[in-house]
């Protein structure tokens, strides 16, 4: 162990990590047990109760949106089976309803041979579009009263769906719902990522970027990707085969074909 002269007595030194202080006593370097390291001023902010609530809410919202996306895809498939109001009216006329009146029952009896011409998938699609649209409208009324859950909010996007709408209108409703669902899932993902990497939504990242600007950037990239504004990846032209010694150079056109 190194020894120090009287001129070093009482002198101190801080370790590189700042956690220990060394002091010279009686010619020897010893750890100063009375030293208290200063509080760190860097690093991620401590995750607060509000951050934890935001994280739980984001996870719940993402799960609800994933469930809703399955409903959107199912509705999109049903739309392909119902071409529009004329088809819907025809199916409605030949299909009896449990709570229908006498005329509906008569129509159901007369429509029995015609229902045999329609596959079960088409008849099921008619029921699905009617049920989904009515259910979404009901959930929308619950939302007005402030009682809608994350899942209800996701399904409310299909409130305008119905078998008597045109196929184009129904398709637009489903596409809009899927777009919004994907955006909400992205927001939840970015929220969770930010808290995991930076400790708190109120803390900037290592580049000094705030969560709000990070989220805005992510939303913009999502909008560009969904609208097709991002540049597609282009494949380079294939390399020409090596020419034999003394042979003429090989020319390849833009389609990759050898030009004689």
NULUMMAR-174423 format. One record per atom (N, C-alpha, C, CB): x, y, z. Coordinates in pm, whole numbers, padded with zeros to 5 digits, always signed. Each point is the difference from the previous one (the first is absolute). Glycine has a CB too. Layout:
residues N
XYZ...
//
This chain:
residues 260
+00085-00120+00000-00085+00120+00000+00088+00125+00000-00183-00124+00123+00148+00220-00205+00080+00122-00009-00014+00083+00126-00028+00000-00248+00137+00066+00285-00002+00090+00115+00025+00143-00048+00082-00185+00153-00137+00282-00078+00008+00140-00040+00067+00081+00112-00208-00025-00143+00281+00126+00101+00070+00085+00096-00095+00091+00076+00199-00007-00147-00146+00076+00248-00083+00088+00085-00070+00110-00080+00156-00046+00188-00093+00086-00299-00060+00109-00078-00134-00040-00064+00231+00085-00045-00262-00218+00036-00126-00047-00058-00107-00027+00105+00132-00100-00185-00096+00112+00309-00094-00031+00107-00129+00084-00012+00195-00060+00149-00310-00009-00147-00129+00066-00006-00050+00033-00140+00057+00092+00217+00026-00111-00319-00045+00027-00137-00099-00108-00045+00221+00115-00052-00311-00078-00037-00105-00092-00046-00002-00010-00152-00135+00057+00203+00070-00161-00251-00021-00021-00144-00131-00075-00020+00252-00003-00045-00326+00042-00059-00128-00064-00031+00020-00106-00108-00126+00211+00063+00061-00327-00048+00010-00106-00100-00066+00045-00129+00002-00175+00179+00032+00108-00291-00052+00039-00131-00152-00008-00007+00212-00079-00099-00269-00019+00168-00146-00013-00005-00070+00094+00097+00029-00236-00067+00049+00311+00148-00057+00097+00091-00063-00059+00124-00037+00139-00195+00051-00269+00215-00069-00065+00112+00087-00012+00125-00133-00125-00166+00266+00144+00153+00088-00015+00116+00097+00118+00009-00018-00253-00017+00059+00281+00139+00103+00102+00021+00114-00064+00080-00171+00190-00006+00293-00169-00042+00118-00053+00065+00069+00112+00078+00028-00175-00182+00016+00146+00303+00069+00099+00083+00132-00060+00050-00222+00105+00069+00327-00022-00059+00131-00045+00049+00003+00018+00151+00114+00060-00219-00097-00172+00290+00008+00002+00146+00119-00085+00046-00252+00034+00017+00336+00031+00060+00119-00069+00052+00082-00062-00112-00123-00047+00213+00131+00119-00325+00082-00045-00112-00064-00104-00089+00190+00051+00141-00316-00088-00116-00067-00102-00080-00130+00055-00058+00103-00181+00142-00139+00129-00262-00126+00039-00067-00112-00090+00051+00124+00080-00207-00226-00022+00267-00112-00077+00052-00130+00061-00052+00131-00064+00208-00236-00017-00204-00133+00047-00045-00063+00085+00109-00030-00205-00145-00015+00323+00106-00066+00091+00093-00145-00044+00017+00153+00193-00067-00182-00258+00180-00136-00053+00022-00103+00109+00027+00105-00207+00090-00059+00329-00066-00094+00109+00026-00047+00068-00128+00109+00034+00221-00054-00077-00336-00030+00065-00127-00137-00044-00053+00246+00014-00050-00326+00082+00003-00130-00028-00061+00003+00047-00145-00119+00024+00223+00105-00115-00319+00006+00040-00142-00111+00099-00032+00100-00222-00060-00073+00319-00026-00105+00095-00040-00106-00069-00084+00166+00187+00005-00288-00133+00000-00111-00057-00080+00031+00018-00147-00166+00049+00183+00136-00150-00262+00027+00005-00144-00094+00098-00067+00079-00238+00004-00022+00319-00091-00082+00099-00073-00038-00048-00139+00111+00179+00129-00053-00292-00173-00029-00050-00134-00086-00124+00006+00214+00094-00080-00231-00156-00036-00076-00124-00006-00148+00025-00014+00174-00109+00137-00249+00004-00164-00144+00014-00020-00071+00045+00126+00013-00176-00172-00121+00250+00154-00081+00040+00114-00071-00122+00058-00031+00230-00098+00005-00224+00227-00070-00110+00064-00142-00009-00053+00141+00026+00207-00184-00149-00233-00136-00020-00052-00102+00038+00106+00081-00184-00152-00168+00276+00120-00099+00049+00096-00126-00084-00006+00093+00231-00020-00183-00202+00113-00129-00069+00002-00079+00031-00127-00002+00011+00252+00013+00112-00301-00070+00037-00124+00056-00075-00120-00045+00227+00095+00179-00250-00095+00061-00077-00108-00050-00144+00002+00203+00147+00009-00213-00203+00110-00048-00139+00010-00145-00010-00045+00159-00041+00189-00240+00141-00155-00139+00002-00046-00006+00010-00152-00071+00108+00216+00158-00023-00272+00004+00015-00147+00040-00130-00067+00057+00243+00027+00037-00315+00034+00046-00126-00056-00109-00106+00004+00233+00056+00071-00302-00065+00041-00111-00097+00015-00112+00033-00099+00056-00032+00244-00088+00162-00257-00104+00042-00094+00040-00032-00144-00068+00183+00159+00195-00164-00192+00048-00028-00135-00009-00149-00030+00154+00197+00013-00116-00281+00083-00007-00145-00020-00145-00046-00016+00211-00027+00134-00301+00085-00054-00142-00036-00010-00057+00043-00135-00023+00022+00249+00060+00097-00293-00050+00051-00128+00052-00084-00116-00010+00230+00097+00137-00270-00090+00058-00081-00107-00070-00135-00009+00220+00115+00032-00249-00176+00083-00070-00130+00001-00140+00013-00059+00132-00069+00201-00202+00177-00166-00134+00024-00054+00003+00021-00150-00068+00100+00219+00170-00030-00267+00011+00027-00143+00032-00128-00078+00076+00234+00051+00003-00322+00008+00030-00128-00068-00127-00083-00014+00234+00004+00093-00317-00004+00012-00128-00072-00006-00091+00063-00105+00022-00063+00243-00026+00195-00245-00086+00071-00095+00045-00026-00143-00045+00176+00173+00174-00187-00195+00052-00023-00135-00054-00131-00058+00208+00129+00060-00225-00229+00026-00058-00127-00047-00145+00020-00044+00151-00128+00155-00224+00212-00082-00138+00031-00038-00003+00077-00132-00067+00004+00243+00162+00086-00263+00006+00077-00124+00024-00092-00120+00086+00198+00127+00007-00292-00110+00031-00091-00111-00121-00089-00032+00243+00001+00066-00313-00045+00039-00119-00082-00022-00108+00080-00072+00055-00133+00207-00073+00258-00168-00099+00085-00067+00040+00026-00146-00055+00108+00221+00185-00091-00244+00047+00021-00136-00029-00120-00089+00177+00149+00089-00165-00269-00033-00032-00121-00076-00150-00007-00029+00197-00119+00106-00280+00158-00008-00145-00003-00019-00044+00098-00108-00028-00067+00240+00095+00180-00247-00035+00102-00100+00013-00056-00142+00075+00180+00158+00024-00264-00179+00023-00057-00133-00116-00090-00044+00248+00011+00043-00324-00062+00054-00112-00089-00033-00130+00077-00024+00110-00178+00137-00118+00302-00086-00121+00081-00017+00035+00117-00091-00092-00066+00229+00047+00061-00353+00043+00098-00100-00062+00137+00018+00029-00188-00155-00140+00198+00228-00062+00130+00018-00146-00011+00042+00156+00091-00169-00230+00020+00165-00139+00003+00046-00092-00100-00071+00036+00237+00054-00017-00257-00183-00087-00092-00075+00017-00143+00051+00015+00149-00201+00110-00190+00219+00027-00133+00052-00055-00015+00141+00205-00015-00143-00188+00118+00225-00048-00004+00138-00152-00012+00004+00199+00136+00072-00267-00060-00158-00147-00004-00002-00049-00139-00042-00007+00247-00054+00076-00307-00042-00037-00134-00045+00016-00102+00112+00069+00061-00233+00042-00058+00302+00024-00093+00110-00097+00024+00115+00241-00012-00065-00273+00140+00087-00094+00034+00107-00139-00054-00032+00134+00206+00052-00172-00204-00180-00134-00044-00041-00017-00150+00013-00011+00193-00156+00117-00269+00131-00013-00146+00000+00040-00063+00133+00044+00003-00245-00005+00081+00342+00045-00054+00129-00094+00045+00111+00239+00001-00080-00307-00094+00147-00090+00039+00110+00078+00042+00123-00171-00158-00089+00113+00250+00165+00063+00045+00124-00078-00055+00118+00084+00210-00111-00015-00245+00220-00069-00058+00116-00109+00090+00056+00209-00120+00053-00187+00253-00060-00099+00094+00056-00083+00067-00110+00155+00040+00194-00152-00096-00314-00074+00059-00111-00150-00025+00008+00202-00028-00139-00278+00107+00064-00145-00014-00001-00045-00109-00096-00021+00240+00059-00110-00245-00084-00059-00103-00084+00050+00010-00144-00201-00001+00148+00217+00124-00198+00048+00017-00137+00144-00050-00014-00154+00197-00028+00233-00174+00133+00139-00046-00003+00005-00152-00001+00074+00207+00123-00162-00271-00049-00005-00146+00004-00043-00057-00135-00053+00009+00246-00044+00058-00308-00045-00045-00132+00115+00014-00101-00239+00068+00054+00307+00045-00045+00114+00020-00089+00108-00104+00023-00050+00243-00004+00069-00283+00130+00099-00101+00032-00036-00135-00060+00052+00122+00210-00183-00155-00205-00046-00128-00056+00018-00001-00152-00166-00026+00189+00124+00136-00251+00013+00009-00146+00147+00007-00044-00223+00116-00007+00306-00066+00095+00140+00015-00036+00085-00122+00026-00028+00236+00046-00032-00342+00011+00077-00120+00034+00078-00056-00120-00170-00052+00174+00107+00031-00290+00078-00055-00113+00109+00094-00049-00202-00125-00065+00179+00257+00083+00101+00096-00046+00119+00004+00095-00181+00136-00108+00155-00160+00239+00112+00000+00096+00097-00113-00030-00149+00101+00174+00097-00208-00236+00087-00112-00033+00102+00040-00106-00186-00159+00057+00156+00267-00130+00094+00046-00103+00113+00084+00059-00187-00004-00165+00171+00047+00289+00102+00081+00066+00080-00087+00097-00145+00207-00021+00275-00190+00022+00081-00080+00092-00010+00055+00142+00158-00058-00187-00124-00025+00282-00010+00038+00142+00088+00121+00032-00049-00238+00058+00160+00250-00127+00092+00111+00027-00064+00134-00036+00194-00152-00043-00272+00153-00067-00066+00124-00040-00110+00037+00098+00052-00052-00240-00131-00046+00281-00106+00026+00098+00059+00046+00132-00146-00171-00111+00258+00110+00149+00067+00040+00124+00057+00141-00009+00054-00239+00043-00007+00276-00162+00055+00134-00020-00107+00106+00019+00170-00093-00158-00292+00063+00111-00112+00092+00016-00027+00023+00148-00099-00076-00219+00096-00032+00295-00025+00011+00145+00114+00075+00069-00130-00215-00007+00253+00187-00034+00115+00064+00065+00000+00151-00020+00131-00210-00033-00155+00254-00090+00000+00144-00026-00111+00070+00078+00095-00043-00227-00210-00022+00237-00112+00059+00075+00033+00008+00149-00162-00089-00170+00218-00021+00223+00030-00007+00143+00113+00093+00040-00078-00235+00000+00185+00235-00079+00116+00084+00033-00037+00147-00002+00151-00174-00097-00224+00216-00006-00039+00140-00010-00088+00043+00117+00017-00017-00247-00115-00067+00282-00091+00033+00111+00074+00002+00133-00189-00102-00127+00280+00004+00146+00076-00007+00125+00091+00122+00015-00007-00251-00011+00071+00292-00098+00088+00116+00004-00078+00128+00032+00152-00112-00166-00272+00122+00110-00084+00117+00029-00041+00003+00147-00084-00003-00236+00056-00114+00292-00037-00009+00142+00118+00040+00089-00166-00183-00055+00285+00137+00019+00119+00035+00078+00030+00149-00011+00092-00231-00036-00126+00289-00078+00020+00144-00018-00088+00080+00094+00060-00041-00239-00182-00007+00259-00089+00069+00093+00051-00014+00144-00194-00043-00154+00259-00071+00184+00060-00018+00133+00119+00093+00017-00076-00240+00005+00148+00265-00113+00115+00090+00005-00042+00142+00031+00119-00146-00164-00235+00186+00111-00052+00134+00027-00024+00018+00150-00107+00007-00228+00071-00116+00294-00024+00005+00144+00128-00021+00081-00231-00086-00041+00343+00065-00029+00129-00017+00069+00023-00137+00056-00013+00235+00053-00056-00338-00105+00012-00134+00056+00066-00099-00095-00201+00048+00133+00265+00000-00240+00059-00088-00101+00142-00042+00040-00141+00111-00178+00173-00239+00157+00133-00052+00028+00090+00020-00122-00095-00169+00161+00224+00132-00148+00091+00011-00114-00050-00085-00117+00192+00041+00158-00242-00161-00128-00050-00088-00105-00123+00059-00066+00091-00198+00123-00179+00257-00043-00120+00065-00056+00038+00115-00092-00129-00064+00205+00227+00142-00160+00044+00114-00080+00053-00044-00136+00053+00124+00211+00017-00238-00211+00056-00051-00125-00110-00048-00094+00207-00067+00122-00311+00004-00067-00108-00053-00083-00097+00108-00045+00022-00215+00122-00023+00328-00053-00089+00111-00037+00030+00049-00142-00016+00066+00241+00138-00088-00286+00039+00045-00135-00084-00067-00109+00232+00038+00085-00298-00150-00053-00083-00069-00098-00147+00038+00011+00161-00189+00005-00188+00300+00066-00140+00039+00024-00077+00026-00130+00073+00099+00217-00006-00055-00323-00069+00028-00125-00016-00119-00091+00087+00225+00018-00035-00342+00024-00003-00119-00085-00142-00057-00010+00238-00050+00065-00274-00001-00182-00133-00060-00015-00016-00067-00134-00091+00171+00153+00007-00274-00162-00019-00072-00126-00065+00085-00109-00017-00208+00132-00053+00314-00093-00067+00083-00099+00088+00116-00048-00218-00061+00105+00340+00066-00058+00096+00097-00052+00064-00059-00127+00046+00093+00234+00008-00006-00317+00069-00052-00117+00128-00072+00044-00095+00187-00144+00142-00275+00059+00121-00074+00033+00118+00095+00018-00088-00198-00127+00093+00302+00044+00108+00098+00010-00002+00075+00132-00007+00022-00246-00113+00017+00292-00012+00074+00125+00038-00088+00119-00181+00141-00102+00133-00265+00101+00037-00092+00108+00150-00026+00003-00226-00107-00019+00285+00092-00099+00145-00023-00008+00077+00119+00055-00035-00147-00201-00011+00267+00171+00066+00120+00051-00006+00005+00153-00058+00121-00212-00056-00157+00268-00016+00002+00146+00098-00098+00066-00244+00061-00027+00256-00180-00030+00089-00101+00057+00146+00042-00016-00169-00179-00051+00204+00234-00064+00139+00044-00021+00037+00113+00095-00017-00068-00240-00075+00162+00260+00026+00109+00094+00018-00054+00141-00134+00156-00144+00051-00255+00181+00010-00060+00133+00134-00071+00018-00250-00027+00006+00294-00045-00107+00127-00071+00006+00118+00098+00008-00102-00191-00130+00092+00301+00056+00105+00102+00005+00012+00058+00141-00041+00055-00243-00073-00019+00301+00000+00061+00133+00047-00100+00105-00186+00152-00069+00148-00278+00052+00042-00104+00094+00151-00019-00004-00221-00114-00027+00276+00112-00095+00146-00012-00013+00072+00118+00062-00034-00131-00208-00021+00251+00194+00060+00119+00058-00002-00007+00153-00072+00132-00201-00039-00177+00258-00010-00011+00145+00097-00104+00054-00241+00069-00012+00258-00180-00060+00097-00101+00042+00142+00056-00005-00153-00180-00084+00182+00261-00018+00132+00062-00010+00024+00095+00117-00010-00020-00251-00089+00101+00284+00014+00094+00112+00026-00074+00131-00152+00160-00118+00082-00271+00138+00021-00079+00122+00141-00059+00003-00246-00054+00006+00292+00007-00121+00134-00058-00010+00107+00105+00029-00084-00167-00168+00070+00285+00110+00098+00107+00019+00001+00048+00145-00030+00070-00240-00087-00067+00303-00007+00038+00141+00077-00097+00087-00223+00105-00040+00200-00234+00018+00070-00103+00078+00151+00004-00024-00206-00144-00011+00245+00164-00115+00142+00007-00033+00067+00118+00069-00048-00108-00221-00018+00223+00220+00060+00119+00059+00022-00017+00150-00110+00140-00177+00010-00192+00246+00012-00019+00146+00110-00100+00031-00244+00054+00029+00253-00162-00110+00102-00102+00023+00141+00055-00021-00165-00175-00070+00181+00262-00029+00134+00051-00035+00040+00124+00078-00035-00093-00224-00064+00177+00259+00034+00128+00061-00057+00020+00140+00008+00090-00228-00082-00188+00277-00047+00006+00139-00129+00074+00020+00232-00012+00063-00255+00118-00139-00120+00080+00020-00037+00072-00130+00058+00030+00243-00187-00007-00261-00047+00072-00118+00044+00147+00004-00197-00155-00014+00227+00205+00133+00042+00139+00014+00150+00017-00018-00191+00037+00152+00264-00147-00168+00145+00006-00012+00041-00007-00147+00025-00107+00226+00063+00196-00275+00047-00010-00139+00094-00118-00017-00023+00248-00024+00043-00290-00100+00094-00109-00024+00142+00054-00008-00179-00130-00122+00274+00042+00090+00141+00038-00003+00028+00110-00102+00058-00231+00072-00143+00244-00175+00019+00102-00103-00071+00131+00034+00022-00182-00167-00087+00185+00284-00072+00121+00039-00140+00009-00058+00216+00110+00017-00262-00217-00081-00132-00001-00062-00107-00028+00105+00100-00078-00216-00213+00149+00209-00110-00023+00093-00091-00111-00051+00010+00241+00072-00090-00295+00019-00093-00107-00041-00100+00051-00101+00027-00108+00223-00073+00232-00207-00100+00055-00092+00055+00006-00144-00098+00134+00190+00222-00090-00206+00058+00008-00134+00027-00139-00055+00103+00222+00056-00064-00314+00031+00024-00139-00040-00130-00064-00049+00189-00018+00167-00298+00044-00095-00130-00054-00037-00049+00060-00132-00054-00035+00244+00071+00166-00259-00041+00067-00124+00075-00055-00120-00052+00206+00131+00183-00231-00113+00080-00056-00108-00049-00140-00037+00197+00135+00078-00227-00217+00022-00050-00135-00025-00135+00001-00071+00123-00077+00201-00211+00168-00162-00131+00011-00065+00014+00044-00145-00103+00056+00221+00198+00035-00246+00021+00046-00137+00054-00111-00089+00042+00227+00088+00049-00307-00035+00054-00112-00077-00108-00103-00029+00225+00037+00104-00314-00059-00007-00112-00094-00019-00093+00050-00110+00014-00069+00243-00046+00199-00240-00089+00058-00101+00062-00011-00139-00094+00158+00172+00224-00132-00182+00068-00011-00130-00003-00143-00051+00147+00191+00062-00122-00286+00028+00003-00141-00041-00138-00047-00045+00188-00041+00159-00293+00080-00087-00134-00046-00033-00055+00068-00125-00039-00042+00242+00086+00162-00272-00049+00070-00119+00086-00030-00122-00089+00180+00148+00197-00256-00128+00086-00036-00112+00096+00109-00040-00178-00145-00077+00197+00245+00167+00091+00110-00036+00146-00038+00018-00177+00160+00066+00205-00269+00008+00139-00042+00017+00051-00059-00130-00038-00042+00246+00163+00063-00275+00059-00048-00124+00016-00152+00005+00120+00221-00031-00172-00292-00069+00017-00145-00002+00145-00037-00026-00235-00027-00080+00273-00087+00133+00135-00049-00025+00011-00048-00145+00024-00066+00244+00082+00109-00310+00020-00039-00139+00112-00101-00009-00081+00224-00079+00060-00323-00005+00101-00102-00021+00098+00045-00108-00163-00180+00070+00289+00157-00045+00099+00036-00101-00005-00099-00115+00147+00103+00177-00104-00059-00293+00000-00088-00116+00098-00116+00021-00061+00195-00149+00027-00313+00099+00090-00114+00018+00132+00022-00075-00199-00152+00026+00305+00098+00030+00130+00013-00065+00004-00088-00124+00110+00051+00221-00050-00001-00328+00010-00082-00121+00092-00118+00022-00044+00201-00141+00019-00313+00073+00088-00115+00015+00138+00031-00055-00196-00155-00016+00300+00094+00072+00136+00029-00049+00015-00045-00144+00091-00024+00232-00034+00112-00315+00019-00032-00141+00122-00090-00019-00108+00219-00064+00099-00304-00032+00115-00085-00031+00111+00086-00060-00150-00199-00038+00271+00154+00054+00114+00076-00048-00011+00017-00150+00144-00088+00188-00132+00211-00233-00005+00029-00143-00141+00019-00051+00207-00127-00025-00311+00099+00109-00138+00013-00046-00044+00145+00007-00050-00235+00077-00062+00266-00144-00053+00136+00001-00062+00029+00137-00042-00008-00251+00042+00133+00296-00064+00037+00128-00149-00034-00002+00168+00185+00031-00219-00227+00085-00142-00035+00012-00077+00122+00049+00057-00242+00048-00169+00273-00115-00083+00114+00038-00131-00050+00058+00105+00143-00180-00147-00083+00291-00124-00040+00068-00093+00120+00003+00120-00174+00142-00248+00151-00178-00095+00110+00003-00053+00021+00140-00062-00047-00237-00034+00144+00253-00051+00035+00132-00079-00111+00065-00007+00233-00075-00040-00330-00002-00073-00114+00054+00092-00116+00036-00197+00069-00134+00325-00052+00112+00094-00107+00034+00019-00102-00111-00066+00033+00233+00015-00004-00351+00013-00092-00111+00126+00031-00081-00250-00025-00007+00313-00080-00044+00121+00016-00080-00038+00048-00139+00119-00181+00131-00057+00292-00171-00026+00056-00133+00107-00053-00095-00107+00211+00097+00062-00273-00205+00097-00054-00098+00073+00114-00073-00145-00206-00029
//
